[in-house]
Amino acid sequence: MSNPETAPPPRSRLSLAILSVIGLLLIVGLLALGTWQVKRHYWKLDLIARVEERIHAAPVPPPSRSDWANVGAARDEYRRVQARGHFLHDKETLVYAATELGAGYWVMTPLALGDGPTVLVNRGFVPTERRAPATRSPGQVSGETEVIGLMRMDEPEGSLLRSNKPQEERWYSRDVGAIAAARGLPDVAPYFVDADATPNPGGLPVGGLTRVVFSKNHLVYAITWYCLAAMVGGMMIPVWRSGRSHAEG
């Protein structure tokens, strides 16, 4: 039988009120996070549907210079485009790549369009031992060329863990602005194009390796937040019961 003199004192009304407020704020916050993840889930499904429609649509001309200011991921990412121009092979840039074909490089080549501006084209993948243009000379096509591919957004430095080192010709991201500056290219579009799988002479570069993958973990996160809210609610029940008993006492 417990000794009344050694029993812990009942919580004060102030401490119960503070605990209750903290508990309610946690529950509301966790429920809000869960609801936000549910909304993100449906937004992601809509995005996937729009991208699927884009990549299978008939190709359209890429955004013109007058429309560059409006280019953005929501409107343009993975849009299928078609452009004609001349490749500037002497200004190509090799960007490190890890693909299903192994480690190597993306061949980023400027395409001078007929109406003046230039678009960077990711012509595709080459293995490390074929990085030198001389080892894949048949693929250095000349004359007017048609390119069909998917629009991709700029990858400015800082978006990846490793920084580009233009002075050392070490490129880890497809940073359009930095590549244009390093190659002395004026009037370059603020996006690049991933070429499709149309074979190049000699087999290199290998195009059509764009990975269109979206994570769909939002429902898992939502359930996690809702469960945490329920756990906090369960932990608060004894507190609220204690407060009720204290009030009745």
N, C-alpha and C positions, 0 to 999 in steps of 0.2 A: 504494500500500500504506500503510495507516494506521500511524501511529507509536504504539506502546503507551504512550509517555509522555504523549501528548496525548489518548488515548481517554478518554471520560467514565467515571468510576468506577461500578461497579455499584451499584444501589440497595441500601440497607441493609435488613435484614430488618424493621426497625421501620417504615420508610417504605412498604415493600411491604405490610405488614400494615395500616397505616392506609389506604392507597389501596384495598386489598381490602375493608375494612370499609365505607368510604364508598361504594364501587361497589355492594356487596351491599345496603346500606341504600337507595340510590337505586333499584335494580332492584325490591326488595321494595315500596318506597313507590309506584313507578309502576305496578306490577302491581296493587297494592291499589286505586289510584285507577281503573284501568281496570275492575276487577271491580265497584267501587262504581257506576260509570256503567252497566254492564250491568244491575245490579240496579235502578237508577233507570229504565232503559229499560222493563223489565217492569212496574215500579210505574206508570210513566206510561201504558202501554197499558191497565192495569187501571183507572186513573183515568178515562181517556177512555171506556172501555166503560161505567163507572158513570155518568158524566155524560151520555152519549148515552141511557142508559136513563132518567135523571131527566127530561131535557128533553122526552121524548116520552111520559112517563107521564101518567096522569090527574091533574088538579090536586088537591091536598090542602090543608086549612087550614094557615096558617102556624103556626110554633111559638107556643104560648101563653106568657103571662107566666111561668108556673111552670117553663117549659122554656128560658127565655132563657139561663140560666147554661150550658146544654149546647150552645148554638148554636156551630157551627164549620164551617170550610170542608170538612173531610173528610166530614162528615155531611150538610151542608145546601147547599153552594154549587151553584147552578143547579137546586135542587129546584123543581119546578113547583107553584105555590101559587095558592090562590083565596081572596080576602077580600072582605068587604062592609062598607061604611061610607060616611062622608060626607067629601068632600074639603074641606080647609081652604085654599081658594085664596088667602086673604089672607096666608097664611104660607108661600107657595111660595118656593123658592130656585132661582136659576139658576146652574148649574155649567158652566163652559166645556167645550165638547166639540168634537172634530175627528172627523167621521164620514164615511161614504161619501157623505153628502148635502152635505158641506161643513162649514165652521166655523159654530159657533153655540153653543147651550146645551142642557143637559139640564134639564128642568123637574121639580124635586124637590118634590112636594106631599105634605103630611101627610094620611093617611087615618085619620080617627077611627073605630075599629072599634066595633061595637055593644056589645061587652062591656067597653069602657072604655079600653084602651090605644090607642096610635097607632103606625102604621107609615108610614115614609117611602116614597113610591112615585115611582120615576123614570118619569114618564108618557111620556117620549120626548123627541125632538129638536125644537127650533125654530130657524130661521135667525136671525141677528143682527138683521135688520130687523123681526122679529116677536117680539122678546123681551118687549115690553110687553104685559101681559095684554089691554089694550084692543084690540090689533091681532088678537087671536085669541079674542075673547069667546065665540063659539059653543062653543069647546072647554072653557070653564070650566063644566063640567056641575054641576048642583045636585041635591040629593036623594040618596037612597041609591044607591050605585053599586057594581057588581061589578068587581073587578080580578083578572085572571088574568095571571100573569107568573112570572119566575124569581127565586128568592132570590139575593141578592148579599151579600157580606160587606162590612162597614164599611171605609172607606178613610180611616183616621186621618191627620191631618197628619203629614208626614214621609215618607209612602210615595211621594210624587211630588217632582219637582225644584222646583216652584213652591209656595209656601206660601199658604194661604188668608188673605184679609184681610177678615174679617167686617165690620169697621167701615167698609170701603169697598165692601161688597157685591161683592167679587171672590172667587169660589170656583173652585178648580181640582181639588178632589177631593171625593168624596161622603162627607164626614166626618159620620157620623150624629150623634155626640155634639156636635160643634161647631155643626151646623145646628140641632139641638134647643135648645141653649143660646141661640143667637142669636135664635131665634124664640119662646123662652119656652115650649117644649113639654115638659110633664112626661110621665112614663110612656111613653117611646118605645122601641120594639123595637130591639135592637142589630144590626139588619141593615136592608137596604132591598130593595125589589122592583122589578125591571125589568118594566114593563108589556109585554104582548105586542102583536102587530100589529093588534089590533082597532081599526078606525078611530075617531078621535074626531070629534065634530061640527065641521065646518069644516076638517077635515084636519089640524089641529094640536092638540097635539104628535103627532109621528110615533113610534109605539112599535115594538117588535119589532126593535130594532137591536142587541141584545146580541150581542157577538162571542164565540163559544165556540171559542177557538183555543188550542192547546197546542203548544209547541215540542217537537220530537222529535229533538234533536241528540245524545242520549246515546250512541248507537252510534258516531257520529263521534268524540266525545270519548274513548270507550273505545279505539277503534282508535289514536287519537293517543297515549294514555298507553302502550298496549302497544308501539307502534312506538318510543317514546322509551326504554322499558325494554330493547327489543332493541338499540337504538343504544348505550346505556350498556354493555350486555353485550358488544357488539362492541368497544367502546373498552377494556374491561377485559381482553380476551383477551391482547393484547401484555403487559400488566402481569403477568398470571398466568404467561405463558410466561417472562417475564424472571425472575420469582421462582423458577420451577422450574429454570431454567438456573443461577441463582445458587446454589440449594440443591445441585444436582448438582456445581457447580464447587467 
